[in-house]
Amino acid sequence: MEYTKLGNTDIEISKLCVGCMSFGKPSADLHEWTLNPQDTENTVRHALELGINFFDTANTYAHGTSEEYLGRAIKNCTSRDKVVLASKVYFNEGHLSKEAINREIDGTLKRLGTDYLDLYIIHRFDYETPIEETMEALDGLVKSGKVRALGASAMYGYQFYNMQLTARDNGFTPFVSMQNHYSLLYREDERELIPLCKQMGVSLTPYSPLAAGRLCRKEWHTDTERSKTDRMAASKYDSTQEEDYRIVLRVAELAEKYGKTMTQIALAWQFAKGVSAPIIGATKAKYFDDAVGAFDVKLTAEDIAYLEELYVPHKIVGAL
């Protein structure tokens, strides 16, 4: 396993992050393919054995049961100080108001069974709450010791810039990570958000780096429970299947050339682009074995250009 620092903090994270949307009680309105407590623990334990210490969840994943299952698994598998736990706030009553942030962090900590969070992420930009109110409330969590560092997720570049500016001008805690939608099949943030993050020393921890499995195999759809029921992934990717499948075939081509898997090629591209820790949402522990192999892949400049050549602009998926 390889490690890096989260932004300009002293928090050391593995360069692969476990996406915990796969954990929790299944439900028809969210996800029907999530893992039960024992399978969650098995997955967490295997990730830890591989040296992965970074786990990302959210207050709304599986209606809060993702946090519960993750917290239970961490307690059973390791000590709290050996892991970096991240969770999120926004898709809740009050979005990013002071009242909502203070209420939701307490719920998250209770469900995780911990008295602090390493990284607290705003899940989206809140158009209704003044930025100053949000940043002051988040800063208060850091000062109180409930949160060690702050992150943001899918939003437009100007929104992120304005929030960072507000933190700077008021002496509030700034964001040190950005969890945006980024993969070979979705590169819209290369225009503004990613360059801005690099300018500010903000770590990139993208979600859907494998496009919900579409960069891991030659088949666009499979007969797995997730492939058959994941409506969110279908809405993200299926409308551009014709254009994007040509990129998938190039990933497969390079995988064959180097004797690697498609997953490893797709993740090696992420690392070549300066990503700190792509988030891997796995429903099987063995998928992490595959992902770890990406560290042995070094793509050439010609490889990267070949993978990127066929990309066409996409509609925005992620930022509201």
Secondary structure by P-SEA (a helix, b strand, c coil): ccccccccccccccccccccccccccccccccccccaaaaaaaaaaaaaacccbbbbccccccaaaaaaaaaaaaaccccccbbbbbbcccccccccaaaaaaaaaaaaaaaccccccbbbcccccccccaaaaaaaaaaaaaaccccccccccccaaaaaaaaaaaaaaccccccccccccccccccccccaaaaaaaabbbbbccccccccccccccccccccccccaaaaaaacccaaaaaaaaaaaaaaaaaaacccaaaaaaaaaaaacccbbbbbccccaaaaaaaacccccccaaaaaaaacccccccccccc
